Amino acid sequence: MLLLGPSGGGKSSLLLAIAGLHDRVTAAETEGSLDVLGREARDAADEVGIVFQDPETQLVMGRAGDDVAFGLEERCVPTAEIWPRVDAALRSVGFPYARDRRTDALSGGEKQRLALAGVLALRPRVLLLDEPTADLDPDGAASFYEALAHVDHGTTVVLVEHRVSAVLPLVDRVVAIDGARGVIADGPPHRVFSERRSELDGAGIWVPDARIPASRAPGPGEALVSAEAVGFRYPGAGRDALTAESVEVREGEALAVVGLNGSGKSTLLLLLGGLLAPDSGRVSAPRLDGREPRPARWRARDLPARVGSVFQDPEHQFVATRVEDEVLAGPLAARVPAADARRAADALLERLGLWRLRDAEPHTLSGGEKRRLGLAAVLAARPRALLLDEPTYGQDRRTFLEVVRILAEERARGVAIAFSTHEPALVEALADRRHDLGRSA
């Protein structure tokens, strides 16, 4: 079953409820009843497997093989069966390393593959997947769905996925929900997408072969941030995350940074943003600071108005306990007058569909809402360069288009933009140029 809906429309909440986790991981109030395998959801939890939007929330061990084995050991699977099942699960998701790979050395997409393997190894009767390929490159996504096609036919799969066309061959039923409106479509894929397409489109829900308008810059200006033969290795890692990589981020241009999982996209953006210092080579931005051109040496309070970075996991940069305060933090740190900062913050919250959540705690938002909040918080400081790691992760069609429109407006006013993505639609809609890291994990 493919579960569709707008960002923040309740898809992840429904999966948590089916998994019997609502009262364990949230403070939500609930009503009504929900049966799983003929029992209350909480009593059936051992036969349900779930992969969350954020894979870090379910990785528990220091080495990859041990992480997959952990659930099997907890279920008292015979020792002789554990490692063959671990290896089979890792192969099924295209995990590119041996069992002893450190989990803290994995990229976001690699962590997602590992989390998937840990659930598949348990062979659950009900398998819940919350955007399982959002952090995977196209090859990894294809590998995962090929594995899903071979899951035991007695398994019920409930899948939340925005890449609708990619999963349709596997889908028997489509259910679309829209927050307080409840179920707005339910039936076989061909009937739902032919008879209810306009209603789904009106709710901002992705439909197969959705058309995305493209915009292009008239022509780039000068480079604002440049990397020259940069290399970087994380502490304790067995190999470099980047080796001799060179790229420019230019005024009035949107650069797409593409490549397979583990190729160094996130690392490159962190280096360009001054949040990591290269081990070799040089990152420079002399037009942003003529006295100290190296972003890694800038004071933290000078960063928001110069280079705005949105992380792959936006929770890692949240600093406030209210959504509105999160958006205000950057411009206030950049010494923007409070009245101007509030006007800018309110406008961004309205455009990005977050105004009704302005008093909420940022960590309680859905995955897509968190991503838009991270973007709003960076945009509010009006930086001259934007570095965005997977900026459209978890977005429905409506919010995807709004993010693209906002970024196109920033580009038009001369902002230099670099973004990493696995989404061909985003590259097609926004990118003026591509930088392909071009090596596999």
C-alpha positions in Angstrom: 0.0 0.0 0.0 1.4 3.4 -1.0 0.4 6.1 1.5 0.3 9.6 0.0 -0.4 13.0 1.5 0.9 16.6 1.8 3.9 17.4 4.0 2.6 17.5 7.6 -0.6 15.7 6.7 -0.2 12.8 9.1 1.6 10.1 7.1 4.5 9.5 9.6 2.1 9.8 12.5 -0.1 7.0 11.1 3.0 4.7 10.6 4.0 5.4 14.2 0.5 4.4 15.4 0.5 1.2 13.4 3.9 0.3 14.9 2.5 0.8 18.4 4.9 3.6 19.1 2.8 6.7 19.4 2.6 6.8 23.2 6.3 5.8 23.4 7.9 8.4 21.2 5.4 11.2 21.1 3.2 13.1 23.6 0.3 13.0 21.1 -3.3 12.6 22.2 -5.2 9.9 20.4 -8.7 8.7 19.8 -10.4 5.9 18.0 -9.1 2.4 17.6 -6.4 0.7 15.5 -6.0 -3.1 15.1 -2.8 -4.7 13.7 -2.9 -8.5 13.0 -6.2 -8.7 14.9 -4.7 -7.1 18.1 -4.1 -3.7 19.5 -1.2 -2.1 17.8 1.1 -2.1 20.8 0.5 -5.8 21.4 1.6 -6.6 17.8 4.7 -4.5 17.8 7.1 -7.5 17.6 5.7 -8.4 14.2 5.9 -4.9 12.8 9.1 -3.4 11.4 9.4 0.4 10.7 12.1 2.5 9.1 11.9 6.1 10.2 12.4 9.2 8.1 15.6 9.9 10.1 17.8 6.8 10.1 20.0 8.0 13.0 17.1 7.5 15.3 17.3 3.7 14.9 21.0 3.0 14.6 22.2 1.7 18.0 25.6 0.0 17.5 29.1 1.2 16.5 29.6 -1.3 13.7 27.3 -1.9 10.7 27.0 -5.7 11.1 26.4 -5.5 14.8 23.6 -3.0 14.2 21.7 -5.3 11.8 22.4 -8.3 14.2 21.1 -6.4 17.2 17.4 -6.9 16.4 17.9 -10.5 15.6 19.7 -11.1 18.9 16.9 -9.3 20.8 14.4 -11.7 19.1 16.5 -14.7 20.2 17.1 -15.8 16.6 19.5 -18.9 16.7 23.1 -17.8 16.5 23.8 -19.9 13.4 21.1 -17.9 11.5 22.1 -14.4 12.5 25.1 -13.7 10.3 23.7 -15.2 7.1 20.6 -13.0 7.6 22.7 -10.0 8.4 24.8 -10.5 5.2 21.7 -11.1 3.1 20.0 -7.9 4.4 23.1 -5.8 3.8 23.4 -7.1 0.2 19.7 -6.5 -0.5 20.0 -2.8 0.1 23.3 -2.4 -1.7 25.3 -1.6 1.5 28.8 -0.9 0.1 31.0 -1.9 3.1 31.9 -4.8 5.2 30.2 -5.7 8.5 32.9 -3.9 10.6 32.2 -0.4 9.0 31.8 2.2 11.7 28.3 3.6 11.7 29.4 7.1 12.7 31.5 7.2 9.5 28.5 6.6 7.2 26.9 9.3 5.1 23.2 10.0 5.5 22.2 7.8 2.6 24.4 5.0 3.8 22.8 5.2 7.3 19.4 4.9 5.6 20.5 1.7 3.8 21.8 0.3 7.1 18.5 1.1 8.9 16.6 -0.6 6.1 18.8 -3.7 6.3 18.2 -3.9 10.1 14.4 -4.1 9.6 14.5 -6.4 6.6 16.6 -8.9 8.5 13.8 -9.3 11.1 11.4 -10.5 8.3 8.4 -8.6 9.8 4.8 -9.5 8.9 4.0 -5.8 8.6 6.7 -3.6 7.1 6.3 0.2 7.4 8.6 2.4 5.3 8.7 6.2 5.8 10.3 7.6 2.7 13.0 4.9 2.7 14.8 6.1 -0.4 14.8 9.9 0.3 18.5 9.9 1.1 19.5 7.3 -1.5 21.0 7.9 -4.9 19.1 6.6 -7.9 21.1 3.3 -8.0 20.6 2.8 -4.3 16.8 3.5 -4.6 16.5 1.0 -7.5 18.5 -1.6 -5.5 16.2 -1.2 -2.6 12.9 -1.5 -4.5 14.3 -4.5 -6.3 14.9 -6.1 -2.9 11.4 -5.0 -1.8 9.9 -6.8 -4.8 11.3 -10.0 -3.4 9.9 -9.6 0.1 7.8 -12.6 1.3 4.4 -12.3 -0.3 2.8 -12.8 3.1 4.3 -9.5 4.2 2.1 -6.4 4.3 4.0 -3.3 3.2 2.8 0.3 3.9 5.1 2.7 2.1 5.3 6.5 2.2 7.1 7.7 -0.8 7.2 10.9 -2.9 8.9 9.2 -5.9 5.6 7.8 -7.0 6.5 6.6 -10.5 9.5 4.6 -9.2 7.3 2.5 -6.9 4.1 2.0 -8.9 5.2 -1.4 -10.3 5.2 -2.7 -6.7 2.0 -1.1 -5.5 -1.4 -2.9 -5.2 -3.3 -0.1 -3.5 -3.0 3.7 -3.0 -4.4 5.6 0.0 -4.1 9.4 0.1 -4.7 11.3 3.4 -4.9 15.0 4.0 -4.7 15.8 7.7 -8.0 16.7 9.2 -9.9 15.7 6.0 -8.9 12.1 6.5 -8.8 9.7 3.5 -9.4 11.5 0.2 -8.6 8.6 -2.1 -8.4 4.8 -1.8 -8.1 2.2 -4.5 -6.0 0.6 -7.2 -3.2 2.9 -8.5 -4.7 3.2 -12.0 -8.1 4.2 -10.7 -6.8 6.7 -8.0 -4.5 8.5 -10.4 -7.0 8.6 -13.3 -10.2 9.5 -11.4 -8.8 11.6 -8.5 -5.7 13.2 -10.1 -7.0 16.8 -9.9 -8.0 16.4 -6.3 -4.6 14.9 -5.4 -2.8 17.7 -7.3 -4.9 20.3 -5.5 -3.8 18.9 -2.2 -0.2 19.2 -3.2 0.3 15.4 -3.5 2.8 14.0 -5.9 1.2 12.1 -8.9 3.0 10.1 -11.6 4.7 12.1 -14.3 4.0 15.4 -12.5 5.4 18.4 -14.6 7.8 20.7 -12.8 8.5 24.1 -14.5 12.2 24.9 -14.9 13.9 28.3 -14.4 17.3 29.3 -15.4 19.6 32.2 -14.5 20.5 34.7 -17.3 24.2 34.2 -16.6 26.5 33.8 -13.6 28.6 36.4 -12.0 31.9 36.1 -10.2 32.7 33.3 -7.9 31.8 34.0 -4.2 33.2 30.8 -2.7 35.8 28.6 -4.3 37.4 25.2 -3.4 40.8 24.5 -4.9 41.9 20.8 -4.7 40.4 20.3 -1.3 40.8 17.1 0.6 39.3 16.0 3.9 39.2 12.8 6.1 37.0 12.4 9.1 38.8 11.4 12.3 39.2 7.6 12.5 38.0 7.1 8.9 39.9 4.6 6.7 39.8 6.8 3.6 39.3 10.4 2.5 35.8 11.8 2.2 37.1 14.1 -0.5 40.3 14.1 -2.5 41.6 17.1 -4.5 38.1 18.5 -5.3 37.7 21.9 -7.0 34.6 23.9 -7.6 33.2 27.4 -7.7 29.9 28.8 -6.4 29.1 31.9 -8.4 26.8 34.9 -8.0 23.4 34.5 -9.5 23.8 30.8 -10.3 22.4 27.6 -8.8 24.9 24.7 -8.8 23.7 21.1 -8.3 26.2 18.9 -6.5 25.4 15.3 -7.4 26.9 11.9 -6.9 26.4 8.5 -5.3 25.9 8.1 -1.5 29.2 8.5 0.2 30.8 10.4 -2.6 31.3 13.5 -0.4 28.5 15.9 -1.3 27.7 16.8 2.3 31.4 17.1 3.2 32.0 19.5 0.2 29.1 21.8 1.3 30.4 21.9 4.9 33.9 22.8 3.6 32.5 25.5 1.3 30.4 26.9 4.2 33.4 27.2 6.6 32.0 24.5 9.0 34.9 22.2 8.3 38.5 23.2 7.5 40.1 21.2 4.6 43.1 18.9 5.4 44.6 19.9 2.0 43.8 22.5 -0.6 42.0 25.7 0.0 38.5 27.1 0.4 38.4 30.9 -0.2 35.8 33.6 -0.3 37.7 36.9 -0.6 34.7 38.8 -1.9 32.9 38.0 1.3 35.8 39.0 3.6 38.8 40.7 2.0 40.9 40.4 5.2 40.3 36.7 6.0 39.2 34.8 2.8 39.1 31.4 4.5 35.5 30.7 5.7 36.7 28.2 8.3 38.4 31.1 10.2 35.4 33.4 10.3 33.7 34.1 13.6 30.4 32.2 14.0 28.4 35.4 14.3 29.7 36.5 10.9 28.5 33.4 9.1 24.7 33.9 8.8 24.9 37.1 6.6 27.7 35.6 4.4 27.1 31.9 3.9 23.9 30.1 4.9 24.2 26.4 5.3 21.2 23.9 5.6 22.4 20.6 6.9 21.3 17.1 5.6 19.7 16.7 9.1 18.2 20.1 10.0 17.8 19.1 13.6 21.5 19.4 14.0 21.3 23.2 13.6 18.2 24.0 15.6 18.9 26.4 18.5 15.5 27.6 19.7 12.5 26.1 21.3 9.9 27.8 19.1 9.7 27.7 15.3 9.4 31.5 15.0 12.4 32.0 17.3 14.4 29.6 15.2 13.9 31.7 12.1 14.7 34.9 14.1 18.0 33.5 15.5 20.1 34.0 12.3 19.1 37.6 11.5 19.4 38.7 15.1 22.9 37.2 15.3 23.7 39.1 12.1 22.5 42.3 13.9 19.5 42.9 11.7 17.1 45.3 13.4 14.5 43.3 15.3 11.5 44.7 13.5 13.0 43.9 10.1 14.0 40.4 11.3 10.5 39.7 12.4 8.9 40.9 9.1 11.3 38.7 7.2 10.7 35.7 9.4 6.9 36.0 9.3 6.9 36.2 5.5 9.1 33.1 5.2 6.9 31.2 7.6 3.9 32.1 5.6 5.4 31.1 2.3 6.8 27.8 3.5 3.6 26.7 5.2 4.9 27.0 8.7 2.9 30.0 10.0 0.4 27.9 11.9 3.3 26.1 13.6 5.2 29.3 14.7 4.7 28.5 18.4 5.6 24.8 18.0 8.8 23.2 19.3 11.0 22.6 16.1 11.8 19.0 17.0 8.0 18.1 16.9 7.6 19.0 13.3 7.4 16.4 10.5 10.5 15.7 8.4 9.4 17.9 5.6 8.5 20.7 7.9 11.9 20.5 9.7 13.6 20.8 6.3 11.6 23.9 5.4 12.2 25.4 8.8 16.0 25.0 8.4 15.7 26.7 5.0 13.7 29.6 6.5 16.1 30.1 9.3 19.0 30.5 6.9 17.1 32.6 4.4 16.0 35.1 7.1 19.6 36.3 7.5 19.8 37.2 3.8 23.2 35.5 3.2 25.1 36.1 -0.1 25.7 32.4 -0.6 23.4 29.4 0.1 24.7 25.9 0.6 21.8 23.4 0.9 22.0 19.7 1.6 19.0 17.9 0.1 16.7 21.0 0.4 13.6 19.3 -1.0 13.8 16.1 1.1 10.3 15.1 2.3 8.4 17.8 0.4 5.0 17.4 -1.3 4.5 18.9 -4.7 3.2 22.2 -3.4 6.1 22.8 -1.0 8.6 21.5 -3.5 7.5 24.2 -6.0 7.5 26.9 -3.4 11.1 26.0 -2.3 12.1 26.2 -6.0 10.4 29.6 -6.4 12.1 31.0 -3.3 15.5 29.8 -4.4 15.0 31.1 -7.9 14.2 34.5 -6.4 17.4 34.4 -4.3 19.4 33.6 -7.4 17.8 36.5 -9.2 19.0 38.9 -6.6 22.6 37.6 -7.0 22.8 35.0 -4.3 25.2 32.1 -5.1 23.5 28.8 -4.5 24.9 25.3 -4.3 22.7 22.3 -3.4 23.2 18.6 -3.1 20.4 16.3 -4.3 19.3 12.9 -5.5 16.2 14.4 -7.1 16.4 14.7 -10.9 13.3 17.0 -10.7 15.2 19.5 -8.6 18.2 19.5 -10.9 15.9 20.0 -13.9 13.9 22.7 -12.2 16.7 24.9 -10.7 20.2 23.9 -11.7 22.2 26.1 -14.0 25.3 23.8 -13.7 26.1 20.4 -12.3 29.2 19.3 -10.3 29.4 15.5 -10.3 31.6 14.1 -7.6 31.4 11.0 -9.8 32.7 8.2 -7.6 30.9 5.5 -5.7 31.1 4.8 -2.0 
